[in-house]
Amino acid sequence: MKLSELKVIVTGGAQGMGRHFAARLAEGGAQVAIADVLEVDRKAVADEASALGGGNAGELLGRLHARKVNVADEKEVGELVEWAHAEMGGLNAVINNAGILRDGLLVKKDKETGKVKTLSLENWNAVIGVNLTGATLVVRDAVKKMVETGTRPGVIVNMSSIARHGNRGQSNYSAAKAALAANTRTWSAEFAPFGVRVGAIAPGMIETPMTQGMNQKARDALVAAIPVGRIGVPEDIWVAVKFVLECDYFNGRTIDVDGGLSF
């Protein structure tokens, strides 16, 4: 599909990669419904799209719609889909980008006290709720709307992670992202009769507000393990997202975009 044909929901679009995706989509002529648990600065996104070569910021603002949404809330997701469809005059795409981190070893022994600590159920449920359940709800309700309205073709881009291969201290995050990659394959088969493709991108270490909060020692160690010698930027991931959106023969696969990083 051409970017100018898209009427797309971008979750987690208030900052980081999601915000960059929204700006690039608007620049390319798409109608974009930005959803985030944070307030979305539509004007700032329009200004970014304009700076990227999209033209007049005022005109771009008309392609951008925003709504505060907790994707882990089933009712809010249903309302998001109905609102987005009405605001954009249709819905044919989703970029499933919302995500959070609550890192911690599943079981840890304190070196000084000898006390054994575990990853809390609260932190497990929070990450699964947003990164997996929330992503699933968005896909379910968006595709349901496409089917009900006879909209085709459609495309879903799930944001997985290289942590899907397993990463120390990320049992919750790895589980969610691995499941999302697996369901990319599952959903591609299930949605094929409806003309909806599903692909996934698995970013490595990317410069975003979420990764900027990492422990500096851990961050430096990760950068040292990246063969290309740097942290990625949102534009690196956008190139892959754009490919999935535009290539009508791509379906059911996950692309690692990680600079060659191996944990």
CORUR-V509763 format. One record per backbone hydrogen bond with DSSP energy under -1.0 kcal/mol. CO is the residue of the C=O (numbers start at 1). NH is the residue of the N-H. If there is no record, write none. Layout:
CO_NH + CO_NH
This chain:
2_5 + 3_6 + 6_31 + 7_92 + 7_93 + 8_33 + 9_95 + 10_35 + 15_19 + 16_20 + 17_21 + 18_22 + 19_23 + 20_24 + 21_25 + 22_26 + 23_27 + 24_28 + 25_30 + 26_29 + 31_8 + 32_65 + 33_10 + 34_67 + 35_12 + 35_13 + 36_69 + 40_42 + 41_45 + 42_46 + 43_47 + 44_48 + 45_49 + 46_50 + 47_51 + 48_52 + 49_54 + 50_53 + 56_60 + 57_61 + 60_63 + 61_64 + 63_32 + 65_34 + 67_36 + 70_73 + 73_77 + 74_78 + 75_79 + 76_80 + 77_81 + 78_82 + 79_83 + 80_84 + 81_85 + 82_86 + 83_87 + 84_88 + 85_90 + 92_155 + 93_9 + 94_157 + 95_11 + 95_97 + 96_159 + 106_119 + 108_117 + 110_114 + 115_110 + 117_108 + 120_124 + 121_125 + 122_126 + 123_127 + 124_128 + 125_129 + 126_130 + 127_131 + 128_132 + 128_133 + 129_134 + 132_136 + 133_137 + 134_138 + 135_139 + 136_140 + 137_141 + 138_142 + 139_143 + 140_144 + 141_145 + 142_146 + 143_147 + 144_148 + 145_149 + 146_151 + 154_197 + 155_94 + 156_199 + 157_96 + 158_201 + 161_164 + 162_165 + 163_166 + 167_170 + 169_104 + 170_174 + 171_175 + 172_176 + 173_177 + 174_178 + 175_179 + 176_180 + 177_181 + 178_182 + 179_183 + 180_184 + 181_185 + 182_186 + 183_187 + 184_188 + 185_189 + 186_190 + 187_191 + 191_194 + 191_196 + 192_195 + 195_154 + 197_156 + 198_252 + 199_158 + 200_255 + 201_160 + 202_257 + 203_162 + 205_232 + 206_208 + 208_212 + 211_214 + 215_219 + 216_220 + 217_221 + 218_222 + 219_223 + 220_224 + 223_226 + 226_229 + 232_207 + 233_236 + 234_238 + 235_239 + 237_241 + 238_242 + 239_243 + 240_244 + 241_245 + 242_246 + 243_247 + 246_248 + 247_250 + 253_200 + 255_202 + 257_204 + 258_261 + 259_228
